[in-house]
Amino acid sequence: MDPEVIQQRILQAMPGAQVRVHSDDNVHYSARIVNADFSGRSRIERHRLVHAAIGPELGREIHALSLDLKSPEEISA
């Protein structure tokens, strides 16, 4: 799956987020997402939001996904 497709799915689910997705082989991905919706949420809750945005390809076409999820406040600190 093209990293741009993943990025667009995340942006559709999280308008206004800053999203950067990278992959060297289109199977293993890393993503950095800064989103105000992450404020006050646990790490697990943040991951669930991203997994829901990506959809069923996670675990199929997407073999591995490393996530760096921050709120804007965490970036500023």
C-alpha positions, 0 to 999 in steps of 0.5 A: 500500500502506498504511504500516501494512501495511508496518510490520506485515510488518517487525514480523512479521519483526523482533519487538521492533524499533521501526518507523515507516513514513510515506507521503504518497501510498502509493507513496513511503515512508520508514521508521525501524527500530531493531533489535538484529539490525542490530548488527554488520551492514553497511548492505547486510545491514540493507537486505536484511533489510528488503527480505525482510520487505516482500516482492515489493511492493517495486518494484511497489506500493512505488515508493520506500522510504527507510530509516533503519536503526539498532541500539539502540547507534547510537541511544544513541551 
